[in-house]
Amino acid sequence: MVNCCGLVTVKNEPVPLKSIAVEVSVQGHVATVSSTLQYENQEQSPLEAIFVFPLPGEAAVCRFSAKIGQTEVVAEVQEKQKAQEQYDDALSSGQQAFLLEESDESPDVFKLSVGSLPPGEKASVSLDYVTELAVQADDGLRLCLPAVLNPRYQPQGSDSGSGGSAQVSSVPAGSVPYSLSLSAHVSSPHPISRVESNCPLDPLNYLNTEKTQATVSLAAGHQFDRDVELLLYYQDTHQPTAIVEAAQASAKPGSLMGDPVVMLSLYPEFPKDVMSSMTSHGEFLFVVDRSGSMECPMHLGSGSQDRIGSARDTLLLLLKSLPMGCYFNIIGFGSSYESFFSKSVEYSQKTMDEALQKVKEMRADLGGTEILQPLKHIYSQPCLPDQPRQLFLFTDGEVGNTKEVLDLVKTNAGSHRCFSFGIGEGASTALISGVAKQARGHAQFITGQDRMQPKVMQSLRFALQPAVVDISVKWNVPKGVSVTPLSPPIRVVFQGQRALLYAQLTGESSGDTEGSVIVKYSLAKQPVENQLSFSLKPAEDTGMTVHRLGARTLIQSLEVEEREQDGEKEGVKEKVIELSVQSGVSSAFTAFIAVHKGDGEALHGQLLRRQVPTPMLYHSPMPKMMLCGMAQWSPMPMVMGCSLQNKMRSPVKLKLSKKSKGLDALEVLDYDDNCSEDFDSPAPTSKPVRDPLLQLISLQKASGSWVLEAGLAEVLAKTEEEVSKPKPAQVDQEVWATVLALVWLYGFKMEAQEEWQFLAMKAVSWIQDQKATSVSECVQAGNNLLGCQVQKDTLGL
């Protein structure tokens, strides 16, 4: 048995990290997050603590400091190798040193090294980062503090031995030996409606009568064992805004930090007539993660569906919602990949039925997570004429070669749009957001109690919107002022989705203090223009947040350019290092280093190294592949908890299989199931009850119609005779069945309308194509049968 209480690792060794305190300052659409980590060496020897942790993929680390006793040392940004050498030199000479560096494989994983802590010494480490807040389907702004670092699957043959590789040490959720406190100050130009979270919060406290400022805190006693999500809701959140931030007083004019920087938040509005005409063309490719980790539950707690089950339900919904005339295919991937069809097929009743049968048989049985090969296969297939390619990628985001994947997507960005979905806690924000950003799509995260279906259908709505082309941005500023864009050109515009632009403003105007930006594009062959005016006068002190986000945006663009050129283009890496050092913002080529000289005496005793564990969200029984994944990745033996009460299973017996290599090579022989009483859900004794909405959806034909059958009667909670009898005499049976299905949807399932709206639109189009008479009579008879009061106009008939 392993004792998981107190400051110990799974090896029963003391963990020097005691607590994490987080302060968040939100200004409209951006946030500054300040974290303080308290360390204490409780051992008899000097100690080096290593803590690998995730940050949002878009975050820019901008300050790092350490406090030992009463002395604070502020880190400086240096070229990465130079910083690593300085850290090693400091440790070997007995000094205390702190090193913060980005992982070479993924920009959302950082490694913090706390070196040469003497016995009994305490140290606090503070790091600040700035980040943009993502817009959600319901207009909420999402701030995520990632706690869970899933084991990232590293494909065989890829280079994982480089110096910056993050060695991950993980323990089960609920066994994390340090705590989290969090407080947030929210400020917005518009009133704050509410703040929600997946964790218990103290009540929202408004600081003024306009409700434009408020504070909120995480309820006491939270264990940092899951991603903490804050959702902020403002009134009039879709109003475009501009913030001009003053230059840093100490910086040289003409440099990025020495000039004002403007951040524009744009919300393009499409004409209503264009929005009503959803496209019926497209090649829809659904790429689904079938690695072992997809067997894990969507969330902790009783009754949680597993991820692959939720993906199957979502594919049913997507297949029923596709427009006639499009093409589609489904690709499952793990250590290998499998396509439903050898190439994309036209959407018809026959191909839809074939695909649905294969969806039913789909399991999380393809081993590890290798996403690169299926993407290469897709990009090798020629695009179909007049069928724009739309890629839907579903994964729990556990890959080790994120940068390689993003570079491949960017290279092929001109041929498709990608809509990505991060499933479960710990999905890599760098991967999920990155592929959508590079391929002009949209990213969604499905965590906690979220249902996958509404978020996926929102992305389908974006995919069915007419594509925006010929996007141009024109800046108008007074004479004497010049504009240097820091953001890459806008490549995607969706109705109601925010686009953020950063630009450096150099020079001064003698008179005019107004500027403007005009965004033009073509939509469904119609020219559209959006304009936003802004004052050149800088806003009150914003703590250089806008400058740092602008610097991070430019750094990320240059890093991609450097990787594309494979380091052959001169000056790009040097420019990234110069920008990073000047702005104090982290990059792939730099690191933060702080050395505390102390009294100069060498520390006596052997230097011990301790890995500080990050949480693992899964509890036993573990899917085979997840267990193997952790056995491969973790530098310490993994012991899986079977419940949140930290009760542990007897050790799992493992053996090496001679048949396979890599992640598949470990097989679970057996385990002693001595804690089954901890599980919330009893063993099933009867056939599970199927959701009537999914049952109804599964009965719909590809054309959009329903037929009068026993399955439909069952959903409507009627007998076949009760359903057939009220049908108006002159009405076709299929029209009657389709009207009944629509009445039931509008009468009983309005709360899930986002999920079924496209298949309802198909049904209405089909009825109209039949030129059926007596539709009003049908709707009335349907209302009488089902006890509803749905109006014919509501159905769109």
C-alpha positions in Angstrom: 0.0 0.0 0.0 1.1 3.5 -0.7 0.4 6.4 1.7 -0.8 9.3 -0.5 -1.5 11.8 2.3 0.9 14.7 3.2 3.9 15.9 1.3 5.0 12.6 -0.2 5.4 11.3 -3.7 4.2 7.8 -4.8 7.6 6.6 -3.6 6.8 7.9 -0.1 9.4 10.7 -0.5 8.8 14.2 0.7 7.5 16.7 -1.9 8.9 20.2 -1.4 5.9 22.0 -3.1 3.4 22.9 -0.3 0.8 25.2 -1.9 -0.1 27.3 -5.0 -1.8 30.7 -4.6 -3.2 32.3 -7.8 -4.4 35.9 -8.4 -6.2 36.7 -11.6 -6.7 40.2 -13.0 -9.1 40.3 -15.9 -9.5 43.3 -18.2 -12.2 42.7 -20.7 -11.0 40.0 -23.0 -7.5 39.5 -21.6 -6.2 38.3 -18.2 -3.0 38.5 -16.2 -2.5 35.4 -13.9 0.0 35.6 -11.0 0.9 32.3 -9.3 3.0 31.9 -6.1 4.4 28.4 -5.4 5.6 27.7 -1.8 8.5 25.2 -1.5 10.0 23.8 1.6 12.9 21.3 2.0 12.0 19.0 4.8 14.9 16.7 4.3 18.4 16.4 5.8 20.2 17.2 2.5 20.2 20.0 -0.1 17.4 19.5 -2.6 16.6 20.2 -6.2 12.8 20.2 -7.0 11.5 19.7 -10.5 7.9 20.7 -11.3 6.5 20.1 -14.8 3.2 21.9 -15.3 0.8 23.0 -18.0 -0.2 26.6 -19.0 -2.7 27.7 -21.6 -1.2 27.3 -25.1 -1.7 31.0 -25.9 -0.2 32.2 -22.6 2.8 34.5 -22.5 5.0 34.1 -19.3 6.2 37.6 -18.6 7.7 37.6 -15.0 9.4 35.1 -12.8 10.9 35.7 -9.3 12.0 33.8 -6.2 12.0 34.8 -2.6 14.3 33.0 -0.1 13.9 34.4 3.4 13.5 38.1 3.0 15.5 38.3 -0.2 13.7 38.4 -3.6 15.6 37.6 -6.8 13.8 38.6 -10.1 14.7 36.3 -13.0 15.9 37.6 -16.3 15.2 36.2 -19.8 18.2 34.7 -21.5 19.0 32.4 -24.5 17.9 28.9 -23.3 21.3 27.1 -23.5 23.1 30.0 -21.7 20.4 30.0 -19.0 20.7 26.2 -18.5 24.5 26.5 -18.2 24.2 29.4 -15.7 21.8 27.3 -13.6 24.1 24.2 -13.6 27.1 26.5 -12.7 25.2 28.0 -9.8 24.2 24.6 -8.4 27.8 23.2 -8.7 29.1 26.2 -6.9 26.6 25.8 -4.0 24.4 28.8 -5.0 20.6 28.7 -5.1 19.1 28.9 -8.6 15.7 28.9 -10.3 15.1 28.0 -14.0 11.8 28.2 -15.9 11.7 26.9 -19.5 9.2 25.9 -22.1 9.1 22.3 -23.3 10.7 21.7 -26.7 7.7 19.5 -27.8 4.8 21.7 -26.8 4.4 25.4 -25.9 1.8 24.6 -23.2 4.2 22.6 -21.0 6.8 24.3 -18.7 9.5 22.9 -16.4 10.4 24.7 -13.2 13.7 23.7 -11.5 14.3 24.9 -8.0 17.9 24.2 -7.1 20.1 23.8 -4.0 17.5 24.4 -1.3 19.4 23.9 2.0 17.8 21.6 4.6 14.9 23.3 6.4 14.9 26.2 3.9 11.7 27.7 2.5 11.4 29.4 -0.9 8.5 31.0 -2.7 8.5 31.2 -6.5 6.2 33.7 -8.4 5.4 33.6 -12.1 3.1 35.8 -14.1 1.5 35.2 -17.5 -0.9 37.0 -19.7 -3.5 35.3 -21.9 -6.5 36.0 -24.2 -9.8 34.6 -23.0 -11.6 32.3 -25.5 -15.2 33.0 -26.5 -17.6 30.1 -25.8 -20.8 29.1 -27.7 -22.9 31.0 -25.1 -20.8 34.2 -25.3 -19.0 33.4 -22.1 -15.3 34.1 -21.9 -13.3 31.1 -20.7 -10.2 31.3 -18.5 -8.7 27.9 -17.8 -6.0 27.1 -15.2 -4.7 23.7 -16.3 -3.8 21.4 -13.5 -4.0 18.1 -15.2 -1.0 17.1 -17.4 -2.0 13.9 -19.2 0.9 11.7 -20.3 1.6 13.0 -23.8 2.0 10.0 -26.2 5.3 10.3 -28.1 5.2 8.4 -31.4 8.0 5.8 -32.0 10.9 7.1 -33.9 10.3 10.8 -33.0 13.1 12.7 -31.3 12.2 13.0 -27.6 15.6 13.0 -26.2 16.3 16.7 -26.4 17.3 18.7 -23.4 14.0 20.6 -23.1 11.8 17.5 -22.9 9.4 17.6 -20.0 9.7 14.6 -17.7 6.3 14.2 -16.2 5.5 12.7 -12.8 1.9 12.1 -12.0 -0.4 10.9 -9.2 -4.1 10.1 -9.1 -6.6 12.9 -8.8 -7.4 13.5 -5.1 -3.8 12.5 -4.1 -2.2 15.8 -5.1 0.0 16.8 -2.1 -0.4 20.5 -2.4 -3.4 22.9 -2.4 -4.7 25.8 -4.5 -6.2 29.1 -3.5 -7.5 31.5 -6.2 -8.9 35.0 -6.3 -9.9 37.0 -9.4 -10.5 40.7 -10.0 -12.7 41.3 -13.1 -12.9 44.7 -14.9 -14.9 45.3 -18.1 -16.1 48.2 -20.2 -19.5 46.5 -20.0 -21.5 45.3 -16.9 -20.5 41.9 -15.6 -23.6 39.6 -15.6 -22.2 36.6 -13.8 -19.2 34.4 -13.2 -19.4 30.6 -13.3 -16.9 27.8 -12.6 -16.6 24.0 -12.6 -15.3 24.4 -9.0 -17.2 25.9 -6.0 -16.9 29.7 -5.8 -17.5 32.2 -3.1 -20.3 34.7 -4.0 -19.5 37.3 -6.7 -18.7 40.7 -5.0 -19.4 43.8 -7.1 -17.1 46.8 -6.4 -19.3 49.5 -8.1 -22.9 50.3 -8.9 -22.3 50.0 -12.6 -21.3 46.4 -12.0 -18.2 46.8 -14.3 -15.8 45.7 -11.5 -16.1 42.6 -9.3 -14.1 40.1 -7.3 -14.6 36.3 -6.9 -12.7 33.6 -5.2 -12.4 29.8 -5.2 -14.1 28.3 -2.2 -11.6 27.2 0.5 -10.1 23.7 0.6 -9.8 23.1 -3.1 -7.2 20.4 -4.1 -5.5 21.3 -7.4 -6.7 18.0 -9.0 -8.5 19.2 -12.1 -8.5 22.1 -14.5 -10.1 25.2 -12.9 -12.4 26.9 -15.4 -13.8 30.4 -14.9 -16.6 31.5 -17.3 -17.2 35.3 -17.4 -20.4 36.8 -18.9 -20.6 40.5 -19.8 -23.6 42.5 -21.1 -23.1 43.7 -24.8 -20.1 41.4 -25.1 -20.2 41.5 -28.9 -19.4 45.2 -29.1 -16.0 45.7 -30.9 -13.5 47.5 -28.6 -10.0 49.0 -28.9 -7.4 49.4 -26.1 -4.3 51.6 -26.7 -1.6 50.9 -24.1 1.2 53.5 -23.4 4.8 52.7 -24.0 7.1 51.4 -21.3 8.9 54.6 -19.9 12.3 52.9 -19.7 12.2 51.4 -23.2 13.8 53.0 -26.3 11.2 54.7 -28.6 10.8 52.8 -31.9 11.2 49.5 -30.1 8.2 47.3 -29.4 8.1 48.1 -25.7 9.0 51.8 -26.4 6.0 52.5 -28.5 2.2 52.4 -27.8 0.5 49.1 -28.8 -3.2 48.8 -29.8 -5.3 45.7 -29.3 -8.5 45.5 -31.4 -11.3 43.1 -30.6 -13.5 42.7 -33.7 -16.9 41.0 -33.9 -17.9 40.8 -37.6 -21.6 40.8 -38.3 -22.9 39.0 -41.4 -25.9 40.2 -43.3 -29.1 38.2 -42.3 -30.0 37.1 -45.9 -26.5 35.5 -46.2 -26.8 33.7 -42.9 -30.1 32.2 -43.8 -28.6 30.3 -46.7 -26.5 27.5 -45.2 -24.3 25.8 -47.8 -25.2 22.3 -49.0 -21.6 21.6 -50.3 -18.6 20.4 -48.5 -16.3 17.4 -47.8 -16.7 16.6 -44.1 -14.0 14.5 -42.6 -14.5 13.3 -39.0 -11.2 12.3 -37.4 -11.8 10.5 -34.1 -9.2 9.6 -31.4 -9.6 5.8 -30.7 -6.6 5.6 -28.4 -6.9 3.7 -25.0 -7.4 7.0 -23.1 -10.8 7.5 -24.9 -12.2 4.8 -22.6 -11.9 7.1 -19.7 -15.0 8.8 -18.3 -16.0 12.3 -19.5 -15.9 13.4 -15.9 -15.5 12.0 -12.3 -18.7 11.0 -10.6 -21.5 8.5 -11.0 -23.2 7.9 -14.4 -20.4 9.5 -16.5 -20.3 8.2 -20.1 -16.9 7.3 -21.4 -15.3 9.5 -24.0 -15.6 7.1 -26.9 -19.3 6.6 -26.1 -19.9 10.3 -26.2 -18.0 10.5 -29.5 -20.3 7.8 -31.0 -23.4 9.7 -30.0 -21.9 12.9 -31.5 -21.1 11.1 -34.8 -24.7 10.0 -35.0 -25.9 13.6 -34.6 -23.4 14.8 -37.2 -24.2 12.2 -39.7 -28.0 12.9 -39.5 -27.3 16.7 -39.7 -25.2 16.7 -42.9 -26.8 18.2 -46.0 -27.7 16.1 -49.0 -25.2 16.7 -51.8 -22.1 16.8 -49.6 -19.3 14.2 -49.2 -18.0 12.6 -46.0 -15.6 10.1 -44.4 -14.7 9.0 -40.8 -11.1 8.2 -39.8 -10.3 6.6 -36.4 -6.7 6.9 -35.2 -4.4 5.6 -32.4 -1.1 3.9 -33.0 -2.5 3.2 -36.5 -5.5 4.7 -38.3 -8.6 3.3 -40.1 -10.9 4.9 -42.6 -14.6 3.9 -42.9 -14.3 4.4 -46.7 -11.2 4.3 -48.9 -12.1 7.8 -50.0 -14.8 10.3 -49.2 -18.3 9.2 -50.4 -21.4 11.1 -51.4 -23.9 11.4 -48.6 -26.9 9.2 -49.2 -29.2 6.8 -47.3 -26.9 3.9 -48.2 -23.6 5.5 -47.2 -25.1 7.0 -44.0 -26.5 3.6 -42.9 -23.1 2.0 -43.6 -21.3 4.6 -41.6 -23.8 4.4 -38.7 -23.3 0.6 -38.4 -19.5 1.2 -38.2 -20.0 4.0 -35.6 -21.9 1.5 -33.4 -18.9 -0.9 -33.5 -16.3 1.8 -32.9 -14.1 1.2 -29.8 -11.1 2.8 -28.1 -8.9 0.0 -29.2 -6.1 1.5 -31.4 -3.4 2.0 -28.8 -1.4 5.2 -28.4 -2.2 8.7 -29.9 -0.4 9.2 -33.2 -2.2 12.0 -35.0 0.5 12.9 -37.6 0.1 9.9 -39.9 -3.7 10.1 -40.4 -3.3 13.9 -41.1 -0.6 13.1 -43.7 -2.9 10.6 -45.3 -5.8 13.1 -45.4 -3.6 15.8 -47.0 -2.3 13.3 -49.6 -5.9 12.9 -50.9 -6.9 15.4 -53.6 -9.7 17.9 -52.7 -13.0 17.5 -54.4 -14.1 20.2 -56.9 -16.7 22.6 -55.4 -16.7 20.7 -52.1 -14.7 22.7 -49.5 -12.9 20.4 -47.1 -14.0 20.6 -43.5 -12.0 18.6 -40.9 -13.5 17.8 -37.5 -10.9 16.5 -35.1 -11.8 14.8 -31.8 -9.1 14.0 -29.3 -8.2 14.0 -25.6 -5.1 15.8 -26.8 -2.3 13.6 -25.4 0.5 13.8 -28.0 4.1 14.6 -27.4 4.9 16.0 -30.9 2.5 19.0 -30.9 4.8 21.4 -32.8 5.3 18.8 -35.6 1.5 18.4 -35.9 0.9 22.2 -36.0 3.6 22.7 -38.7 2.0 20.0 -40.9 -1.5 21.6 -40.5 -0.1 25.1 -41.3 1.6 23.8 -44.4 -1.8 22.4 -45.6 -3.9 25.3 -44.3 -4.9 26.5 -47.7 -6.8 23.3 -48.5 -9.2 23.0 -45.6 -10.8 24.4 -42.4 -10.3 22.5 -39.1 -12.7 22.4 -36.2 -11.1 20.8 -33.1 -12.5 19.4 -29.9 -10.5 18.8 -26.7 -12.2 16.1 -24.7 -11.7 15.7 -21.0 -9.5 17.4 -18.4 -5.9 17.9 -19.5 -6.4 18.1 -23.3 -3.5 20.1 -24.7 -4.6 23.7 -25.4 -1.6 24.1 -27.6 -2.7 21.2 -29.8 -6.5 21.8 -29.8 -6.4 25.6 -30.2 -3.3 25.5 -32.5 -4.7 23.2 -35.2 -7.9 25.3 -35.4 -6.0 28.5 -35.5 -3.6 27.3 -38.3 -6.4 25.8 -40.4 -8.8 28.8 -40.1 -11.3 26.9 -37.9 -12.6 27.0 -34.4 -11.6 25.1 -31.2 -13.9 23.8 -28.4 -13.1 22.2 -25.0 -15.4 19.7 -23.4 -14.7 19.3 -19.7 -16.4 18.6 -16.4 -20.2 18.1 -16.9 -20.1 19.6 -20.5 -22.0 17.7 -23.1 -20.1 17.2 -26.4 -23.1 17.5 -28.7 -24.1 21.2 -28.4 -20.5 22.4 -28.8 -19.9 20.2 -31.9 -23.2 21.4 -33.5 -22.1 25.0 -33.0 -18.9 24.2 -34.9 -21.0 22.5 -37.6 -23.0 25.7 -37.9 -19.7 27.5 -38.5 -18.7 24.9 -41.1 -21.9 25.3 -43.0 -21.6 29.1 -43.1 -20.4 30.4 -46.4 -16.6 30.8 -46.4 -15.2 34.3 -46.1 -12.6 35.2 -48.7 -10.4 38.1 -49.7 -10.0 39.4 -46.2 -8.1 42.7 -45.9 -7.3 45.0 -43.0 -6.6 48.8 -43.6 -5.4 51.1 -40.8 -6.1 54.8 -41.0 -3.9 56.9 -38.6 -3.0 60.6 -38.6 0.1 62.0 -40.4 3.2 61.3 -38.3 2.0 58.0 -37.0 2.8 54.7 -38.6 1.4 51.2 -37.9 3.3 47.9 -37.7 1.0 44.9 -37.4 2.1 42.4 -34.8 -0.6 39.8 -35.6 -0.5 37.6 -38.7 -3.1 38.5 -41.3 -6.7 37.5 -40.4 -7.4 34.2 -42.3 -10.8 33.3 -40.9 -14.0 35.2 -40.0 -17.1 33.6 -38.5 -20.4 35.3 -37.6 -20.3 36.5 -34.0 -16.8 35.2 -33.4 -14.1 37.5 -32.0 -10.9 38.3 -33.9 -8.0 40.0 -31.9 -5.5 42.2 -33.7 -2.3 43.8 -32.2 -0.3 46.6 -33.8 2.6 48.9 -32.8 2.0 52.6 -33.2 5.2 54.6 -33.9 5.5 58.4 -34.0 3.2 61.2 -32.9 0.5 63.3 -34.4 0.5 67.1 -33.9 -3.3 67.4 -34.0 -5.7 64.5 -34.7 -6.0 61.8 -31.9 -8.4 59.5 -33.8 -7.5 56.3 -35.7 -9.6 53.6 -37.4 -9.4 50.2 -38.9 -11.4 48.8 -41.7 -11.9 45.1 -42.3 -13.2 44.1 -45.7 -14.0 40.7 -47.1 -16.2 38.9 -49.5 -19.1 36.6 -48.3 -21.3 34.6 -50.7 -19.9 36.9 -53.5 -21.1 40.0 -51.6 -18.6 42.6 -50.3 -18.8 43.3 -46.6 -17.1 46.1 -44.6 -16.7 46.6 -40.8 -15.1 49.7 -39.4 -14.0 50.5 -35.9 -12.7 53.9 -34.7 -10.4 54.3 -31.7 -8.6 57.0 -29.7 -4.8 57.1 -30.0 -4.7 58.4 -26.4 -3.4 55.5 -24.2 -5.7 54.0 -21.6 -5.0 54.1 -17.9 -2.2 51.8 -16.6 -2.9 48.3 -18.0 0.4 46.8 -16.7 1.9 46.2 -20.2 -0.6 43.3 -20.7 -1.3 44.4 -24.3 2.4 44.8 -25.2 3.2 41.4 -23.9 0.3 39.7 -25.7 1.4 41.5 -28.9 5.0 40.4 -28.3 3.8 36.8 -27.8 1.8 36.9 -31.0 4.8 38.1 -33.0 7.1 35.6 -31.3 4.8 32.6 -32.1 4.6 33.7 -35.8 8.4 33.9 -36.0 8.9 30.5 -34.2 6.7 28.8 -36.8 8.6 30.6 -39.6 11.9 29.4 -38.1 10.7 25.7 -37.9 9.4 25.9 -41.5 12.8 27.1 -42.7 14.4 24.4 -40.5 16.7 27.0 -39.0 18.1 27.8 -42.4 16.7 31.4 -42.7 19.2 33.6 -41.0 18.2 36.0 -38.3 14.8 34.6 -37.3 15.9 32.8 -34.2 18.0 35.8 -33.2 15.0 38.1 -33.7 12.9 35.8 -31.4 15.6 35.9 -28.7 15.9 39.7 -29.0 12.1 40.2 -28.8 11.8 37.8 -25.9 14.6 39.4 -23.9 13.3 42.9 -24.6 9.6 42.2 -23.8 10.4 39.8 -20.9 8.1 37.2 -22.6 8.9 33.5 -22.8 9.8 31.8 -26.1 11.0 28.4 -27.4 14.6 29.7 -27.5 14.8 31.5 -24.2 14.4 30.7 -20.5 14.0 32.6 -17.2 17.0 32.3 -14.9 17.4 33.6 -11.3 20.5 33.0 -9.1 20.6 33.8 -5.4 24.2 34.4 -4.5 23.6 34.0 -0.7 26.6 34.0 1.5 28.7 32.2 -1.1 29.3 29.2 1.1 29.2 25.8 -0.6 26.3 23.6 0.5 27.4 20.3 2.1 25.7 16.9 1.4 24.6 15.1 -1.7 22.1 17.1 -3.8 18.8 15.2 -4.0 16.3 15.5 -6.9 12.6 15.4 -6.3 9.9 15.3 -9.0 6.7 17.2 -7.9 3.8 15.2 -9.2 1.0 16.7 -11.4 -2.5 15.2 -11.1 -3.8 12.4 -13.2 -7.6 12.5 -13.6 -8.3 8.8 -14.2 -9.3 6.2 -11.6 -9.2 2.4 -11.9 -10.2 0.2 -13.5 -7.8 1.8 -16.0 -8.0 1.2 -19.7 -5.1 -1.0 -20.8 -3.6 1.7 -23.0 -3.8 4.5 -20.4 -2.0 2.3 -17.8 0.7 1.4 -20.3 1.0 5.1 -21.4 1.7 6.1 -17.8 4.1 3.2 -17.3 6.1 4.4 -20.3 6.0 8.2 -19.5 6.4 8.5 -15.8 9.8 8.6 -14.2 8.3 7.1 -11.1 6.2 4.0 -10.6 2.5 4.8 -11.0 -0.1 3.6 -8.5 -3.7 4.2 -9.6 -6.4 5.2 -7.2 -9.7 3.5 -7.6 -11.8 6.3 -6.1 -11.5 9.9 -4.9 -11.1 8.7 -1.3 -7.5 7.8 -2.1 -8.1 4.1 -1.5 -5.6 2.1 -3.5 -5.8 -1.1 -5.5 -3.4 -3.9 -5.0 -0.6 -3.6 -7.5 -1.4 -4.4 -11.1 0.7 -7.2 -12.5 2.3 -6.3 -15.9 4.2 -8.3 -18.4 5.9 -7.5 -21.7 4.2 -8.9 -24.8 6.5 -10.3 -27.4 4.0 -9.6 -30.1 4.2 -5.8 -30.2 6.4 -2.8 -29.5 6.1 0.6 -27.8 3.0 1.5 -25.9 1.2 -1.7 -26.8 4.0 -3.8 -25.3 2.6 -3.9 -21.8 -0.4 -6.1 -21.0 -2.5 -6.1 -17.9 -2.6 -9.6 -16.5 -5.0 -9.1 -13.6 -5.7 -7.1 -10.5 -7.1 -7.8 -7.1 -10.4 -6.0 -7.2 -10.6 -5.3 -3.5 -12.2 -1.9 -3.5 -15.2 -2.3 -5.8 -17.4 -0.8 -3.1 -15.8 2.6 -3.9 -17.4 2.9 -7.3 -20.5 4.9 -7.6 -22.1 2.9 -10.4 -23.3 -0.7 -9.7 -22.8 -3.4 -12.3 -25.6 -3.2 -14.9 -28.3 -5.7 -14.3 -30.7 -4.6 -17.1 -30.5 -3.1 -20.6 -29.6 0.6 -20.2 -32.4 3.1 -21.1 -31.6 4.9 -24.3 -32.1 8.7 -24.6 -35.4 9.2 -26.5 -33.8 12.1 -28.4 -31.0 10.0 -29.7 -33.4 7.3 -30.5 -35.6 9.7 -32.6 -32.5 11.0 -34.3 -31.3 7.5 -35.2 -34.6 6.8 -37.0 -34.4 9.8 -39.3 -33.6 9.1 -43.0 -30.7 10.9 -44.8 -33.2 12.9 -46.8 -34.6 14.4 -43.5 -37.9 12.4 -43.3 -39.1 9.8 -40.7 -41.3 6.7 -41.5 -44.2 5.4 -39.5 -42.7 2.5 -37.5 -42.7 0.9 -34.1 -39.5 2.7 -33.1 -41.1 6.1 -33.7 -44.2 5.1 -31.7 -41.9 4.1 -28.8 -40.2 7.5 -28.7 -43.6 9.2 -28.7 -44.7 6.9 -25.9 -47.6 5.6 -28.0 -48.7 2.4 -29.6 -48.4 2.0 -33.4 -52.2 2.1 -33.7 -52.4 5.3 -31.6 -49.9 7.0 -33.9 -51.5 5.8 -37.2 -55.1 6.5 -36.3 -55.2 10.4 -36.2 -53.4 10.7 -39.6 -55.4 13.0 -41.9 -56.8 10.7 -44.7 -55.2 12.5 -47.7 -51.7 12.8 -46.1 -48.8 10.5 -46.9 -47.6 8.3 -44.0 -44.0 9.6 -44.3 -45.1 13.3 -44.2 -47.3 12.5 -41.1 -44.4 10.7 -39.3 -42.1 13.6 -40.1 -44.5 16.2 -38.8 -45.0 14.2 -35.6 -41.3 14.0 -35.1 -41.0 17.8 -35.5 -43.9 18.5 -33.1 -42.3 16.2 -30.5 -38.9 18.0 -30.8 -40.4 21.5 -30.5 -42.9 20.3 -27.8 -40.5 18.4 -25.5 -36.9 19.0 -26.5 -36.5 22.8 -26.9 -33.7 22.9 -24.3 -31.6 20.8 -26.7 -32.5 22.7 -29.9 -28.9 23.5 -30.7 -28.3 19.8 -31.1 -31.2 19.0 -33.5 -31.8 22.3 -35.4 -30.0 21.1 -38.6 -31.9 17.8 -38.8 -35.1 19.7 -38.2 -34.2 22.1 -41.1 -33.7 19.0 -43.3 -37.1 17.6 -42.3 -38.8 20.9 -43.1 -37.1 21.1 -46.5 -38.1 17.6 -47.2 -41.8 18.3 -46.3 -41.8 21.4 -48.5 -40.3 19.4 -51.4 -43.2 16.9 -51.2 -45.6 19.8 -51.8 -47.9 18.1 -49.3 -51.4 19.5 -48.7 -53.1 19.7 -45.3 -49.8 20.4 -43.4 -51.8 22.6 -41.0 -54.2 19.8 -40.3 -51.2 17.5 -39.7 -49.7 19.9 -37.2 -53.0 20.3 -35.3 -53.6 16.5 -35.2 -50.0 16.0 -34.0 -50.5 18.5 -31.2 -53.7 16.8 -30.2 -52.0 13.4 -30.1 -48.9 14.5 -28.2 -50.6 17.1 -25.9 -48.5 20.0 -27.4 -49.3 23.5 -28.6 -46.7 23.9 -31.3 -47.5 26.5 -34.0 -47.0 25.7 -37.7 -44.9 28.9 -38.1 -42.6 27.7 -35.2 -41.8 24.6 -37.2 -40.8 26.7 -40.2 -43.5 25.3 -42.4 
